[in-house]
């Protein structure tokens, strides 16, 4: 919803330009990427993320990182110390 005050103060601005002053919709916008494409595809800082749960461990890998195509692995343990597999 466009506010009447916004329209009367700066009628030449689009709503997007009003709320984001540095953004221009009239010309081309050049944005610098925060990280490279390779870093984006790895998804995790080292390409792997391990989440520990009660009696379980979930491992996640970035796609195309493992040769066998493994993306997730859930290991369930019999004890709370995560020492013996169930």
N, C-alpha and C positions, 0 to 999 in steps of 0.2 A: 504494500500500500504506500503510495507516495503522499507525503505530508504537504499541505498547502504552503506552509512556511518554507519548505525546501524549494518548491517550485518558484515562489515569488522572489526568494533571495538570489538564486542562481538558475535562471531558466535555461541557460545554454548548456548546463551539465546534465548528463544522463544520471539516473539513480545510482548506477555502478560507480561513476566518477565521483558522485557526491559522498558516498560512503567510503570509497577507497581513493583518496586524492591523488596518489601517485600513478594510478592506473589510467591509461588513456585508451579509449576505444576508437579513436580517430586514426591513429597510425599503427604501425606494427609494434608489437610488444616483444622486447628481448628479455628473456629471463635466463639467469644463470642457474644451471642445475646444482642441487645441493650435493649430489654424488654421481659417480659415473654409472653407465649402464651395467657394467660388470658388477659393481657393488650393489646395485639394485636387484640384480638377478640372484645374488647369493642370499638375500633376504635376512640372514643373520650375520653378525659381525665376523665370525669365523666359518660361516657356512653351516653351522650346526648349533642347535639349541637343546639343552637338556632340562626337563622339568621334573622335579621329584614330587611325588605324591605319597600318601600313606600306603605303604606296601606296593608301590608301583613307580616306574620310571618311564617317562615319555621322551623319546629322542626325535627331533625333527631336523631334516636336512633340506637344503635348497634343492630345487629340481635341477637335474643334470649334473649334480655334484658327485654322486656315486655312480660307478660304472654299472652296477646291477640295477639301477633305477629306484633304489629304496628311498622313500621320502619320509616315512614315519615308522617308528618301532616302539611298541609298548611291551615292557617287561614287567611281569607281575611276580612279586616275591611272597614267600610264605611267612616271613617274619618282618617286624617293624624296622629292623636294622638294614634291610635290603641286602642281605648276604646270601640267602638261599632262594633259588628259583622255586616257584610253586609247581 
